[in-house]
Amino acid sequence: MKTAALNRLVRTLYLPQYRRFLAPRSIRRVQMDYLGNLLARNAETVYGRKYGFGEIRTYKEFAQRVPLTCYEDYAPYIDKIADGKQRILTAGPVILFEPTSGSSGGRKLIPYTASLKSEFQAGIRPWLCDLYSRIPGVCDGKSYWSVTPVTHGKEFTPGGIPIGFEEDSAYFGRIEGALMRQIFAVSGNVKFAGSMELFWHSTAVQLLTCGKLTLISVWNPTFLMLLCDYIRSNAAMLERTLSRTVVPQRLDAAKSDRFDKVFPDVKLISCWADGSAADQIPALQKRFPGVRIQPKGLLATECFTSFPLVGETGSRLCIDAHFFEFRRLTDGKICTADRLTPGEYELIVTTGGGFYRYCIGDIVEILETYPDAPPRLRFLRRKGIACDLCGEKLTEEFVRAVCRRLGAAGEFCLLAPEGLGYTLYTTAAVMPDALDAALCESYHYRYCRDLGQLRQADVMRITGDAHRAYLDRLTADGMRLGDIKPAVLSKKSGWKPWFGKESDT
């Protein structure tokens, strides 16, 4: 009863923002009001003075004066902020840096201000209110929000700014954070478990003993699959440990891979389900038959772009969070959120964290636009995830299609450069000749093969836990677990030692 009451209290707190999001509004007015306030607030910063924020009155002037940017453009400014200097990118102080990284790049430090945190809340609040209002039973139990384990001690910049949130409830406001700590099924302290084995064990124990679990929110569906694997593989040990607190039938169900019976009260699973993650959803649904799986909206460490509404395909652009621009892939034209038409675009975002006209690298499809409501979109892929050893120009999208044609949909597949060619690491039975022939359907790949620049592609059949090995390698390289997205193409080489002994293909 206490948990249900707290959930309903959260829903009541979030109801005004939910109703505001659903109410008919002018997208242009909302976005231009945001941009005008942001520029005025930061006009006297180092960055604002450089680009004349105080003189900008229209979107046209903003686009003419302020250049498109990537993370590297901010590195000198972030170094100054890290040393303790103020009013560099934003007038408000940077309260912490959140680390992130790409699949092929080093660690990035994303500055977080009070403004940026409130912008994340502009998306989190209406999304949760929609779930609590429209999915029967979600309010009745606890929620599991995945936690990224810390593999090192607490960090600070030379200027004393902390690196990383203490716990995930910090994404919420102060009042909600206190409430959420009572609603969460797993304590944020598990991130400090000290080892991955202890992290999985502590998470499993708390989930199994939480009583009534109704909502699971994770990023990567692979993360939830690995958690299920841990519970299934250690069911006997967990049964002995929790004999007085867990119904034995639930752990028997884990041995049978029926996690809808391990967590019989779960009403909804929120996770990535677009792009490469889509291939993993059937396996997750098999473990949780009958449980609703809701694809997440588009979120990144830098910004909160969109969130799903129950009953809709895709997700709605969170026009209250940031200022958005979109570069159309067909002709490169950049337009604002109110000028969109259905099609594929590269996302460009301006936020209260100090990133202006930031090309975040996400490619989205605009599914539908409305005259007085936010457009509906879905994530397609990351821009620039491609390998090009000698001109072959392999892309994530093409490799994913190749794996599907080879009958490996739903299996683990990762194509990576090794020497003067490629190796497919997979749990599927794929023959090297068939793989190479499929890759040769790409004109540039075939041309490089014909010239002898690339050797024939190899296949390494994996017998161990491929998903676990994939996460282990990337976390060892410095990526946060919560940042690792499913992929079928990697620019990194040297995967063989991580996937262990290969089987006969």
Secondary structure, DSSP 8 states (H G I E B T S, - for coil): -HHHHHHHHHHHHHHHHHHHHHS---HHHHHHHHHHHHHHHTTTSHHHHHTTGGG--SHHHHHHHS--B-HHHHHHHHHHHHTT--SSS-SS---EEEEEE-SSS-EEEEEE-HHHHHHHHHHHHHHHHHHHHHSTTGGGSEEEE------S--EE-TT--EES-SSGGGGS-HHHHHHHHHHBSS-GGGGGSSSHHHHHHHHHHHHHTSS-EEEEE-S-HHHHHHHHHHHHHTHHHHHHHTTTTS-HHHHHHHHTT-HHHHSTT--EEEE--SGGGGGGHHHHHHHSTT-EEEE---B-SS-B-EE--TT-SSEEE-TTTSEEEEEETTT--EEEGGG--SEEEEEEEE-TTS--SEEEEEEEEEEE--SSS--EEEEEEETT-EE-SSS--EEHHHHHHHHHHTT-TTS-EEEEE-SSSEEEEESS---HHHHHHHHTTSHHHHHHHHTTSS---EEEEE-S-HHHHHHHHHHHTT--GGG----SB-S----HHHH-SEE--
